[in-house]
Amino acid sequence: MSPRPEPSGGHRPVLLTEVLEALAPRDGAIYVDGTFGAGGYSCALLEAADCTVWGIDRDKSAVARGQALAERYPGRLHMVEGCFGDMASLLADRLAAPLDGIALDLGVSSMQLDVPERGFSFRADGPLDMRMEGPTAEGRPSAAEVVNSLPEGELADIIFNYGEERRARQVARAIVAARTDKPLTRTGELAELVRAVVKQPRGAKGAKAIDPATRTFQALRIHVNDELGELQRGLQAAEDLLGPGGRLAVVTFHSLEDRIAKQFLRERSGQEAAGSRHAPPTREAGKAATFALLFRGTRRPDEAECRANPRARSAQLRAAERTAAPPWRQVA
């Protein structure tokens, strides 16, 4: 087995070896790191080949890190602030040729989780924010605004649908009751409120149990940042921007993300389940497959990676190669 590549940015992203194998970096190619974060995938790509990388991130601090890193790769690493779901418009005037690869590492980054002031984590108390753009984001309500303003039923739907929390109604009811006394503004107070409603689940033997607040925090973060809509737009953009033979690598961390990536790639590769009179096939007649799966199912981290980075345990990689067929939206 070849040694694991180490990005010069100092941060090792999840499933790095597997993502590089999927993207197969080569000289002269153009790649997009749609969720730049600390730049781990970007640095690894740039060191694996004499290629160009466009790093996209909605977080201003991540863009600033990327601009500093760009000095190590003159003319090869370019940063763009924005959402990866908008990559087609963000790169419209910047690309002279179709892309050769796109990497998407979904969800919240380690840097965002580790800064209490960003309000993503219940491990340390901080302002209840959760906006990936940062606390100065305009036009996007914070998690505090969401929990203090939405009706109980809508809150319950968000927590159930995006957090898959079975006690979503009870959590929403407790939130509404608490906010009648004073607004909820801190991650710590929301976490304690949820823990009072949701019992501590039993973990597997030798495993650490999941904190009862996990699912509610996940749900609010997904809602605040429209993460599932962002993924759907990003997958469509990848279909539009990748040239024939271009590769797409998507790393997901929970079932909702993986379900969207799985359905999109199965559908676009012609691998969707056969239809029946109760559930007809989703692929429309006359639309040729735009992707070919690189492998069946998903790739997961090995035990060594999970020991080194416990956050990697839930990660899954799906990857596919673009065919020469036109994007489905262009097919009448």
C-alpha positions as CSV (number, residue, x, y, z in Angstrom):
1,M,0.0,0.0,0.0
2,S,1.3,3.4,-0.9
3,P,1.9,5.9,1.9
4,R,-0.8,8.4,2.7
5,P,-0.3,11.8,1.1
6,E,0.1,14.6,3.5
7,P,-1.2,18.1,2.5
8,S,1.2,20.9,3.2
9,G,-1.6,23.0,4.7
10,G,-1.1,20.9,8.0
11,H,-4.8,19.8,8.1
12,R,-5.6,16.3,7.1
13,P,-9.2,16.0,5.8
14,V,-11.3,12.9,6.0
15,L,-10.7,10.1,3.5
16,L,-7.9,12.0,1.8
17,T,-6.2,9.0,0.2
18,E,-9.5,7.8,-1.2
19,V,-10.6,11.2,-2.5
20,L,-7.2,11.6,-4.3
21,E,-7.6,8.1,-5.8
22,A,-11.0,9.0,-7.1
23,L,-10.0,12.4,-8.5
24,A,-6.7,11.0,-10.0
25,P,-4.9,14.4,-10.2
26,R,-2.8,15.0,-13.3
27,D,-0.7,17.8,-14.7
28,G,-2.5,20.6,-16.4
29,A,-5.9,19.7,-15.0
30,I,-8.3,22.1,-13.3
31,Y,-10.1,21.1,-10.1
32,V,-12.6,22.7,-7.7
33,D,-12.4,22.2,-3.9
34,G,-16.0,23.3,-3.3
35,T,-15.7,23.2,0.5
36,F,-12.2,24.6,1.0
37,G,-12.2,24.7,4.8
38,A,-8.5,24.4,5.9
39,G,-7.4,23.5,2.4
40,G,-6.5,19.9,3.0
41,Y,-7.8,18.5,-0.3
42,S,-6.6,21.5,-2.3
43,C,-3.0,21.2,-1.0
44,A,-3.0,17.5,-1.6
45,L,-4.2,18.0,-5.2
46,L,-1.6,20.7,-5.8
47,E,1.2,18.6,-4.5
48,A,0.1,15.5,-6.4
49,A,0.2,17.2,-9.8
50,D,1.1,20.4,-11.6
51,C,-2.6,21.4,-11.7
52,T,-4.8,24.3,-10.9
53,V,-7.3,24.4,-8.0
54,W,-10.2,26.8,-7.4
55,G,-11.1,26.8,-3.8
56,I,-14.7,27.9,-2.9
57,D,-16.0,28.6,0.6
58,R,-18.8,30.6,2.1
59,D,-16.8,31.3,5.2
60,K,-14.7,34.4,5.0
61,S,-12.1,33.0,7.4
62,A,-11.6,30.0,5.2
63,V,-11.1,32.2,2.2
64,A,-8.5,34.2,4.1
65,R,-6.7,31.0,4.9
66,G,-6.8,30.0,1.3
67,Q,-5.4,33.3,0.1
68,A,-2.5,32.8,2.5
69,L,-1.9,29.3,1.3
70,A,-2.0,30.5,-2.4
71,E,1.4,32.1,-1.9
72,R,2.9,28.6,-1.8
73,Y,1.4,27.7,-5.2
74,P,1.8,30.9,-7.3
75,G,-0.8,31.0,-10.1
76,R,-2.2,27.6,-9.2
77,L,-4.5,28.1,-6.2
78,H,-7.4,30.6,-6.6
79,M,-9.9,31.5,-3.9
80,V,-13.6,32.4,-4.4
81,E,-16.0,33.4,-1.7
82,G,-19.4,31.9,-2.0
83,C,-21.5,28.7,-1.8
84,F,-20.5,25.7,-3.8
85,G,-24.0,25.3,-5.0
86,D,-23.4,28.5,-7.0
87,M,-20.1,27.4,-8.5
88,A,-21.4,27.6,-12.0
89,S,-22.1,31.3,-11.7
90,L,-19.1,31.9,-9.4
91,L,-16.7,30.4,-12.0
92,A,-18.5,31.4,-15.2
93,D,-16.0,34.2,-16.1
94,R,-13.0,32.4,-14.7
95,L,-12.9,29.0,-16.5
96,A,-11.5,28.6,-20.0
97,A,-12.2,24.9,-20.1
98,P,-14.4,22.3,-18.4
99,L,-13.4,21.0,-15.0
100,D,-11.4,17.8,-14.5
101,G,-12.5,17.2,-11.0
102,I,-14.6,18.5,-8.1
103,A,-14.3,17.6,-4.4
104,L,-17.1,18.2,-1.9
105,D,-16.6,17.6,1.8
106,L,-20.0,18.3,3.3
107,G,-21.1,19.6,6.6
108,V,-19.4,21.8,9.2
109,S,-15.6,22.0,9.3
110,S,-13.4,21.1,12.2
111,M,-12.3,24.7,12.4
112,Q,-15.9,25.9,12.7
113,L,-16.7,23.3,15.4
114,D,-13.7,24.1,17.5
115,V,-14.4,27.9,17.8
116,P,-17.2,28.4,20.4
117,E,-17.9,31.8,19.0
118,R,-19.3,30.3,15.8
119,G,-22.1,28.6,17.8
120,F,-22.0,25.2,16.0
121,S,-21.0,23.0,19.0
122,F,-22.6,22.2,22.3
123,R,-19.3,21.1,23.7
124,A,-18.4,24.6,24.7
125,D,-20.8,27.5,25.4
126,G,-21.0,30.2,22.8
127,P,-23.5,32.4,20.9
128,L,-26.3,30.4,19.2
129,D,-25.3,31.3,15.6
130,M,-24.4,28.4,13.3
131,R,-24.2,30.5,10.1
132,M,-21.3,29.1,7.9
133,E,-20.7,32.6,6.5
134,G,-20.0,33.8,10.0
135,P,-21.8,36.0,12.5
136,T,-21.8,39.0,10.2
137,A,-23.8,37.1,7.5
138,E,-26.5,39.2,5.9
139,G,-29.9,37.8,4.9
140,R,-29.5,34.5,6.8
141,P,-31.2,34.1,10.2
142,S,-29.0,32.7,13.0
143,A,-30.0,29.6,14.9
144,A,-31.0,31.9,17.8
145,E,-33.5,33.7,15.5
146,V,-34.8,30.4,14.3
147,V,-35.5,28.9,17.8
148,N,-36.9,32.1,19.1
149,S,-39.3,32.9,16.3
150,L,-40.6,29.8,14.5
151,P,-43.9,28.2,15.6
152,E,-43.7,25.0,17.6
153,G,-44.9,22.8,14.7
154,E,-42.3,24.2,12.3
155,L,-39.5,23.7,14.8
156,A,-40.6,20.2,15.4
157,D,-40.6,19.5,11.7
158,I,-37.1,20.9,11.3
159,I,-35.7,18.8,14.2
160,F,-37.5,15.6,13.0
161,N,-36.7,15.9,9.3
162,Y,-33.1,17.2,9.5
163,G,-32.0,15.7,12.8
164,E,-34.1,12.5,12.7
165,E,-34.8,13.1,16.3
166,R,-37.7,10.9,17.5
167,R,-38.6,13.3,20.3
168,A,-38.7,16.3,18.1
169,R,-42.2,17.4,19.2
170,Q,-41.2,17.3,22.9
171,V,-38.0,19.2,22.1
172,A,-39.8,21.9,20.2
173,R,-42.4,22.2,23.0
174,A,-39.6,22.7,25.5
175,I,-38.0,25.4,23.4
176,V,-41.2,27.3,23.0
177,A,-41.9,27.1,26.8
178,A,-38.3,28.3,27.6
179,R,-38.4,31.2,25.2
180,T,-41.5,32.6,26.8
181,D,-39.4,33.5,29.8
182,K,-36.4,34.8,27.9
183,P,-34.9,34.2,24.4
184,L,-32.5,31.3,23.9
185,T,-29.2,32.9,22.9
186,R,-26.4,30.4,24.0
187,T,-25.4,26.9,22.8
188,G,-25.0,25.8,26.4
189,E,-28.6,26.6,27.4
190,L,-30.1,25.0,24.4
191,A,-28.0,21.9,24.8
192,E,-29.1,21.6,28.5
193,L,-32.7,22.1,27.5
194,V,-32.5,19.3,24.9
195,R,-30.7,16.9,27.4
196,A,-33.6,17.4,29.8
197,V,-36.0,16.1,27.2
198,V,-34.0,13.5,25.3
199,K,-32.6,10.5,27.2
200,Q,-28.9,9.6,26.9
201,P,-28.8,6.8,24.3
202,R,-26.9,3.7,25.1
203,G,-23.8,3.3,23.0
204,A,-22.4,0.0,21.8
205,K,-20.1,-1.8,24.2
206,G,-16.9,0.2,24.6
207,A,-18.3,3.1,22.5
208,K,-19.0,6.6,23.7
209,A,-22.8,7.4,23.6
210,I,-23.9,10.2,21.4
211,D,-24.8,13.4,23.3
212,P,-28.7,13.9,23.3
213,A,-28.3,17.4,21.9
214,T,-26.5,16.1,18.7
215,R,-29.5,15.6,16.5
216,T,-31.2,18.9,17.4
217,F,-28.0,20.9,16.8
218,Q,-27.5,19.1,13.5
219,A,-31.0,19.9,12.4
220,L,-30.8,23.6,13.2
221,R,-27.4,23.8,11.4
222,I,-28.8,22.2,8.3
223,H,-31.8,24.4,8.3
224,V,-29.9,27.6,9.0
225,N,-27.5,27.0,6.1
226,D,-29.9,25.2,3.7
227,E,-27.3,22.4,3.5
228,L,-29.4,19.9,1.7
229,G,-30.6,22.4,-0.9
230,E,-27.0,23.5,-1.3
231,L,-25.9,19.9,-2.0
232,Q,-28.6,19.4,-4.6
233,R,-27.6,22.6,-6.4
234,G,-23.9,21.6,-6.1
235,L,-24.5,18.2,-7.7
236,Q,-26.3,19.8,-10.6
237,A,-23.5,22.3,-11.0
238,A,-21.0,19.5,-11.1
239,E,-22.9,17.9,-13.9
240,D,-22.8,21.2,-15.8
241,L,-19.1,22.0,-15.2
242,L,-17.3,18.7,-15.5
243,G,-15.9,17.7,-18.9
244,P,-16.0,14.1,-20.2
245,G,-13.8,12.0,-17.9
246,G,-14.0,14.6,-15.1
247,R,-14.3,13.1,-11.6
248,L,-16.7,14.0,-8.8
249,A,-15.9,13.0,-5.2
250,V,-18.5,13.7,-2.4
251,V,-17.8,13.0,1.2
252,T,-20.9,12.9,3.4
253,F,-21.3,12.6,7.2
254,H,-25.0,11.7,7.8
255,S,-27.7,9.7,6.1
256,L,-29.6,12.8,4.7
257,E,-26.6,14.0,2.8
258,D,-25.7,10.5,1.6
259,R,-29.2,9.8,0.4
260,I,-29.2,12.8,-1.8
261,A,-25.7,12.0,-3.3
262,K,-26.6,8.3,-3.7
263,Q,-29.9,9.1,-5.5
264,F,-28.4,11.7,-7.8
265,L,-25.5,9.5,-8.9
266,R,-27.6,6.4,-9.2
267,E,-30.1,8.3,-11.3
268,R,-27.5,10.0,-13.5
269,S,-25.6,6.8,-14.1
270,G,-28.7,4.8,-15.0
271,Q,-28.3,2.6,-11.9
272,E,-31.6,3.5,-10.2
273,A,-33.8,0.6,-9.1
274,A,-36.2,-0.8,-11.6
275,G,-39.6,0.7,-11.4
276,S,-43.0,-0.9,-10.7
277,R,-46.6,0.2,-11.1
278,H,-46.3,1.5,-7.6
279,A,-43.0,3.2,-8.0
280,P,-42.0,4.0,-11.6
281,P,-38.4,4.7,-12.5
282,T,-37.2,8.2,-12.0
283,R,-34.9,8.5,-15.1
284,E,-36.7,10.3,-17.9
285,A,-36.8,8.8,-21.3
286,G,-34.2,10.1,-23.8
287,K,-31.7,11.2,-21.1
288,A,-28.4,9.4,-21.4
289,A,-26.3,8.7,-18.3
290,T,-24.1,11.7,-17.4
291,F,-22.0,9.8,-14.8
292,A,-20.4,6.4,-14.5
293,L,-19.9,5.2,-10.9
294,L,-16.3,4.6,-10.0
295,F,-17.2,2.0,-7.5
296,R,-20.3,0.4,-6.0
297,G,-21.5,1.8,-2.7
298,T,-19.2,3.9,-0.6
299,R,-15.7,4.1,0.7
300,R,-15.3,4.5,4.5
301,P,-12.3,5.4,6.7
302,D,-10.2,2.6,8.1
303,E,-9.8,2.0,11.8
304,A,-6.5,3.8,11.9
305,E,-8.0,7.0,10.5
306,C,-11.0,6.7,12.9
307,R,-8.6,6.4,15.9
308,A,-6.7,9.4,14.7
309,N,-9.8,11.4,14.0
310,P,-13.0,10.3,15.7
311,R,-15.1,12.7,13.6
312,A,-14.2,10.5,10.6
313,R,-16.3,7.6,11.8
314,S,-19.4,8.6,10.0
315,A,-17.8,9.7,6.8
316,Q,-18.6,8.1,3.4
317,L,-17.3,8.7,0.0
318,R,-19.2,8.4,-3.3
319,A,-17.4,9.1,-6.6
320,A,-18.3,9.1,-10.3
321,E,-16.8,10.0,-13.7
322,R,-18.5,12.4,-16.1
323,T,-19.6,10.9,-19.4
324,A,-19.9,12.9,-22.7
325,A,-23.7,13.1,-22.4
326,P,-25.2,16.6,-22.1
327,P,-26.5,17.7,-18.7
328,W,-30.1,16.6,-18.2
329,R,-31.4,20.1,-18.0
330,Q,-30.2,20.6,-21.6
331,V,-32.2,17.6,-22.8
332,A,-35.6,18.5,-24.1
